[in-house]
Amino acid sequence: DGRTSQVTIVPFYDRTELIQETLGTLNEALTLEILITILVIIIMVFNLRASVLISGLLPVAVLMVFIAMKLFGVDANIVALSGIAIAIGTMVDVGVILSENIIRHLDENRSHESRNLIPINTVVYNATAEVSGAIVTAVMTTIISFIPVFTMIGAEGKLFRPLAFTKTFALTA
């Protein structure tokens, strides 16, 4: 009704600085992971386009994780954010395996100059189909291994469920 309240709230434990520091650390870690990924892929695969493609997909996947967290009501706490950082390694592995196989098939297709060249779309599809079963199996094994974490209740559930959710969201993305 416009009157000044007589109640004063005095915080005795402010975690704002801790959260800001953690978010800054996570941002720095994600940036370094992307830069290291570009360097590793350039060194291992010798292909700038593949490294830029994989590294460009990492921020998109993280964005998709945050959208899924909002939709499923998962809080963005320290444990949840660390799940994203952990999952980036697996996402990079999948990208490297797939890209390397596609590049190898494209190189093999170019080396057969005397024969008819197979269309690039067909080569990419065949290379992807060759490793897709193994990739899906590896990712699904990781996701399925978190089922017991999803069933945890109490303090353990509150602590580890956000990590399981974010890692699952990241691998799905």
N, C-alpha and C positions, 0 to 999 in steps of 0.2 A: 504494500500500500504506500510505498515511498519513504517509509521511515528507515533510519539507519539501524542496522542490526547491532545488538549488544554482544554477539558471539564473535570471538576471535579465534581463528584457526592458526595454530602454530605448528609447522611441520617439525618433527624431531628427527626424521631420517629422510633426506631428499636424495633420490636415486637418479635425478635428471642428469647429473654430470656423468655418472657411471654409464647410463644408457647412451648418451651422446658419444662418449668415448668408445663404447663397444660398436656403435654404428659406424663411427669413423674408421675403426680397425677393420670391420667387415668390408667397408667400401674400399679401403686400401688393399685388403687381401684379394678381393674380387678383381681389382684393377691389375694387381701384380700377377694373378693367375692368368688373366687374359693375355698379358704381355708375354709371360713365360710360355704360354700355349702357342702363341704365334712363333716365337723363336724355336721351340722344340719341333713344331710341325715343319717349319722351314728347313731345319737341320735334318730331320728324319725323312721327310717326304720330298724335299726339294721342290715344293710347289707353293707359291705365294697365294694363289687363289684359294687353295684348299685351307690354308691357315687362316686367311681372312674370313672365309665362309664359316668355319668352325668357331672361330673367336667371335664372329658377329652373331652367331646363334646363342651364345652364352647369355648375353644380357636379355635377349628375347625370352629365353627359358626362365631366367630369374623373374622377369616381369610376369610371366604366366604363373609362376609359383605364388607371387604376391596376390594375383587375381584369385587363384584357387584358395589361398589362405583367407581372403576376404569372404569368398562364397561359403566356405566351410566353417567360418568363425574361429580360425586358429590365431591365437595371439602372436604377435611378432616379438617374442622374448629372445633372450640370448641363446637359449638352446635351439629354438626354431630357426634362428638365423644361422647358427652353426651347421644345422642340417643342410642348408642350401650350400654352404661352403664345402661341406664334405661331398655332396652330390656332384659338384662341378667336376671333380676328378673322373667320376664314372661317365659323365656326359662327354668329356673330352676324349676318353678312351673309345667310346662308341663312335664319335665323329672321326677319330683318326683311323680306326679299323675300316669304317665304311669308305672314307675318302681314299685311303691307300689302295683299297681293292678296286675302286672305280678308276683311279689313275693307272694302276697296273693293267687293267683291262683295256683302257684307252691306248696305252703305249703298245700293247700287244696287237691291237687292231691296226695301228699306224704302221707297225713293222711288217705287216703283210701287204706291201704295196703291189706285189705282182697279182694278188688275188683281188676279188671285189671287196671293198670295204663295207663293213656292217654299219648301218646307221648309228649315230651316236646315242640316240635314245634307247636303242636296243642294247647297246653295249652297257650303258649305265644301268638299265633294268636288270640285265643278266648279272652284272657285278653286285648289285644290291641284293638280288634274290639269293646269290651264292652265300652271302654272310648274314642275311637277315634272320635266319633261324637261330644261329648262334647268338646274335645280338639280343634278340627277343628273349631267348632262354636265360641269358646272363642277367638282363634287367629284371625279368620276372622273378628270378631266384632271389634277387636282392629285395624286391618289393614284398614277396611272399614271406621272406624271413622276418619281416617286421610285423606280421600278424600277431604274434604274442605280445608285442609292445602295445598294439592297439587295444588289447583286452585288459591291460593293466588298470587297476583302480587305485584310489588313494593318492598318497604323495608321489609314489613311483609313476603313476599314470600322468599326474600333472607335470612331472619333470620330463619324462621321456616321450610322451605322445606327440608334443609339437615337433620334436626332431623326426619322429617316424612320419608324420604327416608331410613335413616340408621335403624330406628326402624322397618320399613317394611321389609327391607333386612334381619335384624336379626331374626325377627319372621318367615319369610319364610325359612331361613336357618335352 
